[in-house]
Each structure stands twice: as structure tokens, then as C-alpha cells.
Amino acid sequence: MAVRIISSHLRLPSLLVTASRSQGTATPSGCGVGGAGGGLVVRAMSSAPSPYTTLSDRVSCEREIKKSKFIAIAAPISDERSANFFLSQVRDPRATHNCWAYKLGDQFRSNDDGEPSGTAGKPIYSAILSSGLDMVMVVVIRHFGGIKLGTGGLVRAYGGVASECLKGAATCVVKPKARIGMEIPFELLGTVYHQLQHFQAEDIKQDYDTGKDGTTMVTFKVEYDKIESLENAINSTCSRKIYFYKR
């Protein structure tokens, strides 16, 4: 099974920043603060999301079972909206049934689309669970061939073609990222950007409309398991307090 590594900001837990501007102090929880003059403070209200494995791209397979044609199409999805969009793209209005299931972390849904209850959507979902993949949707399209399969035959057909579709497909490990913002004095931009690049922060943007002279808001995405190291690195190179904010 081919595996590659990518990063994503999917499935982010909420973060709370505790900082007192009036007193110039901050109270961290679970994050060390080092360096002279203070540092960056982020408190996670829940544990950071773990990396997960999903499909690298769309994949499909086709099987004929007792003259019925079963076509399974699977793809990575990011949320319910993308699942609905994927379904609208691949469903065949000419087919007898367009059955499907998806998994989004702890959230899942399935649909038998007119097949006897529990004979299509549920075995498709079971195939996703067995694959170990997450953030995935599988649609199985059936063109009826004139021979009834019975409930057991339908479960084996839908589950089997879904499993075959996912088996051996190229996958990738997704490392969730947090969206962070921080107010930076102009004179520290070079130092901060150097650290952001070193820790492979992505989607770095600046907003000068902060309402304060000589400062800019820098926003970026960084992997959760790099936040504390990035914090410590900036603490060691900056001589004043700079606060992280959940964006």
C-alpha cells in the first residue's frame, strides 16, 4: 500500500488563549514558557487531534455478481458538505441503487437507497472501518441484472465491492494543523518569520490593520505537535511577550 505524508487543518480542537494585556502577563496551562521577557501562550482545552490515514485520491472498482453490475467509487472527504458534493458528482440516476457510507472521525452516515434495510449502507460502512481509513466516503452503484441476491447476498456484494475498492488504494497520513495568529512588532518580523519557516508553518499572512502603531497580525497554520517547540524557539529569540491566538 503506497503511503505519503501530507498536512491538513481538519478536525481541530478548540484552543483558549489566556493573556492579560493590561497587566502584561499570561497564564499558561500545559505549555512551558521560556526565555527572558516572557513568551507565547496557548492552552489546549482538549487533546490535539491525532494523525490519521485517508485516501490519497479517488479510486474505483467494478464487479459483476449474478448479472448485477456493482461499481464502487471512494474518495477522501473533509466534512459533510464535501461528502454531499462527492455523492452528487458520482451518483448515476440511471442506476437501480446508489448506496453509500462515509466516516468523518466519530461521525458516520450510511444509506441503503431502496435496498432492504441494513443490506447496503451498513456493509459499506463496515468495509471503511475494516480498512482503517478515516475521512472517507464510498458510493456503490448497482445496475440490477434481473436476479435477486437475497439479504445475505446483498450484504456480501456491497461490502465486498467496497472492501475491494479500498484494498491496496494509495493512502496518505494527515497531520492536523492549528490556525494561529499573533501580534508582532515590525522589528521582530524577520526573527519570527525565520522560526515559522524553520517549523514549516504554512499559509502565512499579515494584516497591518491592528489598531496599534508599529505592529502587524501574523497568521499561519502549524502542526499541533510543533506548537510548543515553535513557542520555545520564539521565546528564546524575542525579548518581549508575544501571544498566540486561536484564529
CORLIN-V98382 format. One record per run of one state. SS is the DSSP state (~ for helix, > for strand, _ for the rest). FROM is the first residue (numbers start at 1). TO is the last residue. If there is no record, write none. Layout:
ss:from:to
SS:FROM:TO
SS:FROM:TO
This chain:
ss:from:to
_:1:2
>:3:8
_:9:14
>:15:16
_:17:18
>:19:20
_:21:24
>:25:26
_:27:42
>:43:44
_:45:51
>:52:55
_:56:58
>:59:65
_:66:67
>:68:76
_:77:79
~:80:90
_:91:96
>:97:104
_:105:106
>:107:111
_:112:120
~:121:131
_:132:135
>:136:143
_:144:149
~:150:166
_:167:170
>:171:185
~:186:198
_:199:201
>:202:207
_:208:214
>:215:223
~:224:237
_:238:244
>:245:246
_:247:247
